[in-house]
Protein backbone atom coordinates (compact mmCIF):
# COMPACT_ATOMS: atom_id res chain seq x y z
CA UNK A 1 0.00 0.00 0.00
CA UNK A 2 2.59 2.85 -0.15
CA UNK A 3 1.95 6.47 -0.65
CA UNK A 4 3.87 6.71 -3.91
CA UNK A 5 2.48 9.08 -6.49
CA UNK A 6 2.23 8.41 -10.19
CA UNK A 7 2.35 11.65 -12.12
CA UNK A 8 -0.70 12.04 -14.32
CA UNK A 9 -0.34 15.76 -14.98
CA UNK A 10 -0.51 16.17 -18.72
CA UNK A 11 -2.44 12.93 -19.18
CA UNK A 12 -5.05 15.04 -20.94
CA UNK A 13 -4.21 17.68 -23.50
CA UNK A 14 -6.78 20.30 -22.55
CA UNK A 15 -7.34 23.55 -20.72
CA UNK A 16 -8.08 21.94 -17.36
CA UNK A 17 -5.38 19.94 -15.64
CA UNK A 18 -6.03 16.88 -13.52
CA UNK A 19 -3.95 14.54 -11.37
CA UNK A 20 -4.52 10.95 -10.32
CA UNK A 21 -2.47 9.83 -7.34
CA UNK A 22 -1.61 6.19 -6.70
CA UNK A 23 -1.76 5.20 -3.05
CA UNK A 24 -3.79 4.82 0.12
CA UNK A 25 -6.12 7.83 0.50
CA UNK A 26 -5.64 8.11 4.26
CA UNK A 27 -1.85 8.05 3.98
CA UNK A 28 -1.82 10.52 1.10
CA UNK A 29 -4.09 12.95 2.94
CA UNK A 30 -2.07 12.69 6.13
CA UNK A 31 1.06 13.72 4.25
CA UNK A 32 1.66 16.09 1.34
CA UNK A 33 -1.77 16.08 -0.29
CA UNK A 34 -3.59 17.60 2.69
CA UNK A 35 -1.09 20.47 2.89
CA UNK A 36 -1.46 21.15 -0.82
CA UNK A 37 -5.27 21.04 -1.00
CA UNK A 38 -6.26 22.43 2.40
CA UNK A 39 -9.22 24.80 2.02
CA UNK A 40 -9.17 24.60 -1.80
CA UNK A 41 -11.56 21.77 -2.73
CA UNK A 42 -15.01 22.86 -3.86
CA UNK A 43 -16.51 19.38 -4.09
CA UNK A 44 -15.50 15.98 -2.73
CA UNK A 45 -17.53 13.56 -4.84
CA UNK A 46 -17.01 9.86 -4.33
CA UNK A 47 -18.44 6.40 -3.89
CA UNK A 48 -16.34 4.87 -1.09
CA UNK A 49 -16.12 1.10 -0.59
CA UNK A 50 -19.47 -0.14 0.75
CA UNK A 51 -19.76 -1.97 4.11
CA UNK A 52 -20.40 -5.34 2.42
CA UNK A 53 -20.22 -8.75 4.05
CA UNK A 54 -17.89 -10.10 1.37
CA UNK A 55 -14.47 -8.70 0.58
CA UNK A 56 -14.30 -7.11 -2.86
CA UNK A 57 -11.30 -6.53 -5.13
CA UNK A 58 -11.59 -2.76 -4.67
CA UNK A 59 -11.12 -3.16 -0.91
CA UNK A 60 -13.74 -2.77 1.79
CA UNK A 61 -13.61 -2.97 5.56
CA UNK A 62 -16.35 -4.71 7.52
CA UNK A 63 -18.29 -4.18 10.75
CA UNK A 64 -16.80 -1.91 13.39
CA UNK A 65 -13.55 -1.66 11.42
CA UNK A 66 -15.50 -0.09 8.55
CA UNK A 67 -17.19 2.44 10.83
CA UNK A 68 -13.86 3.41 12.41
CA UNK A 69 -12.17 3.75 9.00
CA UNK A 70 -15.06 5.74 7.54
CA UNK A 71 -15.41 8.09 10.52
CA UNK A 72 -11.70 8.90 10.58
CA UNK A 73 -11.96 10.28 7.05
CA UNK A 74 -14.30 13.09 8.13
CA UNK A 75 -11.78 15.51 9.74
CA UNK A 76 -9.40 15.05 6.79
CA UNK A 77 -12.15 15.77 4.25
CA UNK A 78 -13.34 18.81 6.20
CA UNK A 79 -9.86 20.35 6.11
CA UNK A 80 -9.78 20.02 2.34
CA UNK A 81 -13.05 21.87 1.76
CA UNK A 82 -13.31 25.48 0.68
CA UNK A 83 -15.60 27.48 3.02
CA UNK A 84 -18.62 26.88 0.75
CA UNK A 85 -17.55 23.43 -0.46
CA UNK A 86 -19.54 20.19 -0.31
CA UNK A 87 -19.00 16.49 0.31
CA UNK A 88 -21.21 14.09 -1.68
CA UNK A 89 -20.99 10.34 -1.07
CA UNK A 90 -22.91 7.46 -2.63
CA UNK A 91 -23.31 4.51 -0.27
CA UNK A 92 -25.36 1.34 -0.74
CA UNK A 93 -27.34 -0.59 1.84
CA UNK A 94 -25.75 -3.27 4.03
CA UNK A 95 -27.18 -6.54 5.36
CA UNK A 96 -26.42 -8.58 8.46
CA UNK A 97 -24.27 -11.65 7.69
CA UNK A 98 -26.36 -14.79 7.04
CA UNK A 99 -29.56 -12.99 8.06
CA UNK A 100 -32.45 -11.46 6.04
CA UNK A 101 -32.08 -8.25 8.03
CA UNK A 102 -30.67 -4.92 6.95
CA UNK A 103 -27.67 -3.64 8.84
CA UNK A 104 -27.54 -0.22 10.44
CA UNK A 105 -23.83 0.02 9.71
CA UNK A 106 -24.08 2.48 6.81
CA UNK A 107 -26.37 4.74 8.87
CA UNK A 108 -24.15 4.53 11.95
CA UNK A 109 -21.13 5.29 9.77
CA UNK A 110 -22.86 8.32 8.30
CA UNK A 111 -23.80 9.65 11.75
CA UNK A 112 -20.25 9.04 12.98
CA UNK A 113 -18.82 10.83 9.94
CA UNK A 114 -21.04 13.91 10.37
CA UNK A 115 -20.42 14.18 14.10
CA UNK A 116 -16.67 13.55 13.91
CA UNK A 117 -16.15 16.72 11.87
CA UNK A 118 -19.17 18.77 12.99
CA UNK A 119 -20.61 18.66 9.47
CA UNK A 120 -24.15 19.46 8.30
CA UNK A 121 -26.19 16.82 6.50
CA UNK A 122 -27.56 19.15 3.82
CA UNK A 123 -29.79 16.68 1.98
CA UNK A 124 -30.25 12.99 1.20
CA UNK A 125 -30.74 11.76 -2.37
CA UNK A 126 -31.98 8.36 -3.49
CA UNK A 127 -30.54 6.87 -6.67
CA UNK A 128 -33.02 4.32 -8.07
CA UNK A 129 -31.52 1.77 -10.46
CA UNK A 130 -33.69 -1.27 -11.31
CA UNK A 131 -30.86 -2.69 -13.44
CA UNK A 132 -29.05 -3.75 -10.27
CA UNK A 133 -28.87 -7.52 -9.83
CA UNK A 134 -31.26 -8.97 -7.21
CA UNK A 135 -29.56 -8.84 -3.84
CA UNK A 136 -29.11 -10.19 -1.29
CA UNK A 137 -29.54 -13.22 -3.58
CA UNK A 138 -30.20 -15.74 -0.81
CA UNK A 139 -33.23 -13.88 0.49
CA UNK A 140 -34.49 -12.40 -2.80
CA UNK A 141 -34.06 -15.10 -5.44
CA UNK A 142 -33.66 -18.32 -3.40
CA UNK A 143 -35.90 -18.01 -0.35
CA UNK A 144 -38.06 -15.31 -1.96
CA UNK A 145 -38.71 -13.48 1.30
CA UNK A 146 -37.24 -10.06 0.47
CA UNK A 147 -37.53 -7.63 -2.46
CA UNK A 148 -34.77 -6.38 -4.75
CA UNK A 149 -32.50 -3.77 -3.16
CA UNK A 150 -32.58 -1.35 -6.09
CA UNK A 151 -31.33 1.98 -4.75
CA UNK A 152 -28.36 3.64 -3.14
CA UNK A 153 -28.16 6.59 -0.75
CA UNK A 154 -26.35 9.75 -1.77
CA UNK A 155 -25.50 12.00 1.16
CA UNK A 156 -24.73 15.69 0.66
CA UNK A 157 -22.75 17.28 3.51
CA UNK A 158 -21.01 20.61 4.13
CA UNK A 159 -19.23 22.71 6.76
CA UNK A 160 -22.09 25.19 7.12
CA UNK A 161 -25.75 25.57 6.20
CA UNK A 162 -25.21 27.36 2.89
CA UNK A 163 -22.70 25.59 0.62
CA UNK A 164 -22.48 26.71 -3.00
CA UNK A 165 -25.45 25.31 -4.98
CA UNK A 166 -27.66 26.35 -7.89
CA UNK A 167 -30.61 24.15 -8.84
CA UNK A 168 -31.25 26.14 -12.03
CA UNK A 169 -28.26 24.32 -13.53
CA UNK A 170 -29.86 20.88 -13.09
CA UNK A 171 -33.45 21.39 -14.22
CA UNK A 172 -35.68 18.51 -15.33
CA UNK A 173 -37.61 18.58 -18.60
CA UNK A 174 -41.18 19.77 -18.07
CA UNK A 175 -43.89 17.10 -17.95
CA UNK A 176 -46.24 16.89 -20.94
CA UNK A 177 -49.04 18.46 -18.88
CA UNK A 178 -46.78 21.38 -17.91
CA UNK A 179 -45.75 21.88 -21.52
CA UNK A 180 -49.42 22.02 -22.48
CA UNK A 181 -50.14 24.47 -19.66
CA UNK A 182 -47.38 26.82 -20.82
CA UNK A 183 -48.65 26.62 -24.37
CA UNK A 184 -52.24 27.24 -23.27
CA UNK A 185 -51.32 30.15 -21.00
CA UNK A 186 -54.07 29.51 -18.44
CA UNK A 187 -54.67 27.17 -15.53
CA UNK A 188 -56.94 26.69 -12.56
CA UNK A 189 -55.69 29.26 -10.04
CA UNK A 190 -57.02 29.77 -6.53
CA UNK A 191 -57.03 27.98 -3.20
CA UNK A 192 -56.12 24.27 -3.07
CA UNK A 193 -57.34 21.64 -0.55
CA UNK A 194 -53.87 21.91 0.99
CA UNK A 195 -54.78 25.57 1.73
CA UNK A 196 -52.06 26.84 -0.61
CA UNK A 197 -53.16 29.76 -2.76
CA UNK A 198 -51.97 29.59 -6.37
CA UNK A 199 -51.86 32.94 -8.17
CA UNK A 200 -53.06 33.34 -11.76
CA UNK A 201 -49.55 33.64 -13.15
CA UNK A 202 -47.85 31.33 -10.67
CA UNK A 203 -47.09 28.56 -13.14
CA UNK A 204 -47.06 30.42 -16.43
CA UNK A 205 -43.41 31.49 -16.56
CA UNK A 206 -41.15 29.18 -18.58
CA UNK A 207 -37.98 28.60 -16.50
CA UNK A 208 -36.55 26.10 -18.97
CA UNK A 209 -37.52 23.11 -16.86
CA UNK A 210 -38.76 22.07 -13.45
CA UNK A 211 -36.72 21.85 -10.25
CA UNK A 212 -34.92 18.52 -9.81
CA UNK A 213 -36.10 16.10 -7.12
CA UNK A 214 -33.91 14.24 -4.65
CA UNK A 215 -34.97 10.96 -6.28
CA UNK A 216 -32.68 10.27 -9.22
CA UNK A 217 -34.71 7.83 -11.30
CA UNK A 218 -32.18 6.19 -13.63
CA UNK A 219 -34.86 4.08 -15.32
CA UNK A 220 -38.65 4.07 -15.51
CA UNK A 221 -40.63 3.91 -12.30
CA UNK A 222 -43.76 4.13 -14.43
CA UNK A 223 -43.66 2.39 -17.82
CA UNK A 224 -46.26 4.77 -19.24
CA UNK A 225 -44.01 7.81 -19.01
CA UNK A 226 -40.41 8.79 -19.61
CA UNK A 227 -38.16 9.20 -16.55
CA UNK A 228 -37.89 12.95 -15.85
CA UNK A 229 -34.22 13.14 -15.00
CA UNK A 230 -32.35 16.44 -15.11
CA UNK A 231 -31.20 17.27 -18.63
CA UNK A 232 -27.53 16.51 -17.92
CA UNK A 233 -28.28 13.09 -16.39
CA UNK A 234 -30.41 12.16 -19.40
CA UNK A 235 -27.38 12.68 -21.63
CA UNK A 236 -25.72 9.57 -20.11
CA UNK A 237 -27.18 6.09 -20.55
CA UNK A 238 -27.14 3.98 -17.39
CA UNK A 239 -26.34 0.76 -19.24
CA UNK A 240 -24.31 2.09 -22.14
CA UNK A 241 -22.30 -1.00 -23.04
CA UNK A 242 -20.98 0.56 -26.24
CA UNK A 243 -19.32 3.71 -24.93
CA UNK A 244 -15.57 4.20 -25.38
CA UNK A 245 -14.65 2.93 -21.90
CA UNK A 246 -16.65 -0.30 -22.02
CA UNK A 247 -15.70 -1.01 -25.62
CA UNK A 248 -11.99 -0.55 -24.90
CA UNK A 249 -12.17 -2.72 -21.78
CA UNK A 250 -13.73 -5.52 -23.84
CA UNK A 251 -11.11 -5.18 -26.57
CA UNK A 252 -8.28 -5.38 -24.02
CA UNK A 253 -9.84 -8.17 -21.95
CA UNK A 254 -10.22 -5.93 -18.88
CA UNK A 255 -12.95 -6.53 -16.30
CA UNK A 256 -14.43 -3.09 -15.51
CA UNK A 257 -14.68 -1.84 -11.93
CA UNK A 258 -17.77 -3.57 -10.45
CA UNK A 259 -19.11 -0.58 -8.51
CA UNK A 260 -18.89 2.37 -10.88
CA UNK A 261 -20.86 5.51 -10.06
CA UNK A 262 -23.39 6.40 -12.75
CA UNK A 263 -21.79 9.04 -14.98
CA UNK A 264 -24.98 11.12 -15.05
CA UNK A 265 -25.10 11.22 -11.24
CA UNK A 266 -21.51 12.48 -11.08
CA UNK A 267 -22.30 15.14 -13.67
CA UNK A 268 -25.48 16.17 -11.81
CA UNK A 269 -23.63 17.02 -8.59
CA UNK A 270 -20.70 18.65 -10.39
CA UNK A 271 -23.09 20.94 -12.28
CA UNK A 272 -25.29 21.55 -9.23
CA UNK A 273 -22.57 22.32 -6.68
CA UNK A 274 -19.61 23.79 -8.61
CA UNK A 275 -18.70 26.33 -11.29
CA UNK A 276 -16.25 26.01 -14.19
CA UNK A 277 -12.68 26.16 -12.89
CA UNK A 278 -13.61 24.80 -9.45
CA UNK A 279 -11.69 21.88 -7.96
CA UNK A 280 -13.32 18.44 -7.64
CA UNK A 281 -11.66 15.68 -5.58
CA UNK A 282 -12.44 11.95 -5.62
CA UNK A 283 -10.53 10.11 -2.88
CA UNK A 284 -11.69 6.70 -4.19
CA UNK A 285 -11.42 7.36 -7.90
CA UNK A 286 -11.84 3.78 -9.14
CA UNK A 287 -12.12 3.80 -12.92
CA UNK A 288 -12.30 7.61 -13.05
CA UNK A 289 -16.01 8.37 -13.45
CA UNK A 290 -15.87 11.54 -11.32
CA UNK A 291 -12.65 12.65 -13.01
CA UNK A 292 -14.16 12.22 -16.46
CA UNK A 293 -17.31 14.14 -15.55
CA UNK A 294 -15.22 16.93 -14.00
CA UNK A 295 -12.97 17.23 -17.05
CA UNK A 296 -15.96 17.28 -19.38
CA UNK A 297 -17.57 20.04 -17.31
CA UNK A 298 -14.38 22.20 -17.31
CA UNK A 299 -13.58 21.63 -13.64
CA UNK A 300 -10.13 20.96 -12.23
CA UNK A 301 -9.83 17.54 -10.63
CA UNK A 302 -7.68 15.38 -8.39
CA UNK A 303 -8.19 11.70 -7.61
CA UNK A 304 -6.66 9.00 -5.44
CA UNK A 305 -6.78 5.27 -6.19
CA UNK A 306 -4.99 2.37 -4.50
CA UNK A 307 -5.45 -0.32 -7.16
CA UNK A 308 -3.11 -0.06 -10.17
CA UNK A 309 -5.60 -1.93 -12.34
CA UNK A 310 -8.25 0.69 -11.73
CA UNK A 311 -5.74 3.46 -12.42
CA UNK A 312 -5.23 1.89 -15.84
CA UNK A 313 -9.01 1.87 -16.32
CA UNK A 314 -9.09 5.57 -15.43
CA UNK A 315 -6.41 6.18 -18.07
CA UNK A 316 -8.65 4.47 -20.62
CA UNK A 317 -11.68 6.50 -19.60
CA UNK A 318 -9.79 9.79 -19.67
CA UNK A 319 -8.38 9.07 -23.13
CA UNK A 320 -11.91 9.06 -24.57
CA UNK A 321 -11.90 11.13 -27.81
CA UNK A 322 -15.26 12.57 -26.70
CA UNK A 323 -13.39 14.63 -24.09
CA UNK A 324 -11.40 16.40 -26.82
CA UNK A 325 -14.65 17.26 -28.58
CA UNK A 326 -16.15 18.54 -25.33
CA UNK A 327 -13.13 20.80 -24.72
CA UNK A 328 -13.25 22.44 -28.18
CA UNK A 329 -16.15 24.82 -27.40
CA UNK A 330 -14.62 25.57 -23.99
CA UNK A 331 -11.32 26.53 -25.63
CA UNK A 332 -13.10 28.71 -28.17
CA UNK A 333 -15.13 30.41 -25.44
CA UNK A 334 -11.98 31.04 -23.39
CA UNK A 335 -10.20 32.58 -26.41
CA UNK A 336 -13.17 34.83 -27.16
CA UNK A 337 -13.32 36.01 -23.57
CA UNK A 338 -9.61 36.91 -23.57
CA UNK A 339 -9.99 38.93 -26.76
CA UNK A 340 -13.00 40.76 -25.34
CA UNK A 341 -11.26 41.76 -22.13
CA UNK A 342 -8.21 43.28 -23.80
C-alpha positions, 0 to 999 in steps of 0.5 A: 500500500505505499503512498507513492504518487504516479504523475498524471499531470498532462495525461489530458491535452486540454485547458483543465489539468487533472492529477490521479495519485496512486496510493492509500487515500488516508496516507496521502491525505495525512502527508503532502496532499492535505497540505497542498489542498487544504481549504481549496476543494469545492466538491469531494464527490465519491463512492467509497467502498461499501460496508459489504459482508464479502471482501471485494477486489476494490477493498472494503472494511467490515463491521466496526472496522468499517465504521472506524475507518469511515469516521476517521476520514471526516476531519481530513475531508473537512480540512480540504473543503473550501468554506462553501464546499460540499461532500457528496458520497454514494453509499449502498445498503448493508445486510447482516451476515447470514440474516435477512435483516438490513444492517444499520452500519451504513447509517451509523457510519454516516452519523459518525462521519457527520459528528466527527467533523461537525458537518451538516447533513444538507440533503439525502438523495436516493438513486433508483436503479432497477438494473441492479442484480437482485440482492441479497440473492439468498433472500431475494431469489432463493428463499423469496422473502425479500424484495430487490434492493434497487437503490443507493443513498447519496449523502450531501454534507457541508461545513455550514448551512449554505454551501455553493449550490444552484438548482437552475443548472440541473433542471428537469424537462417539463412534464407533458401536462406542464408543456401544455399548460405553458402553451395554453397560457391559463390554468386553474388558479385559486385555493387548493385543498392543501390551503395553498393559494396559487396565483393566476400567473404562478405557473405560467413562466417558462424557466426552462424546466422544473426543479430537480427532485432528490430521487434520481430515477435512472430508469422508468418507475412508471412504464407509461411515461419517460423518466424525468431526470435532469437534462444533464443526467439524461445525456448519459445512458445507465447501461451504455455498453458501447461507450468508449470505456466499455468497448476498450475494456472488452477489446483489451480483456479488462474486467471493468470496476464492479461498482462504478458511479453512474456518470450522469449522477456524477455530472449532476452534482458537479453541475449543481454544486460547482462552477467552471474552474472549481476543484473536484476531488475523488478520494476513491477514484476507481475507474475515473467516473468523477474525473471524467465528468469533471474534465468534461464540465471544465472543472479541475480535478484530483483523484486517489486510487490504490489499485493499479488496475483501476488506475489503468481503467481511469487512463482508458476513460480519460483518453476518450476522444469525446473529451477532446470534442467537449473541450473544443467549445470551452477553448473557443469560449476562453479565447473569445473572452480573452480577446474581449477583455483586452 
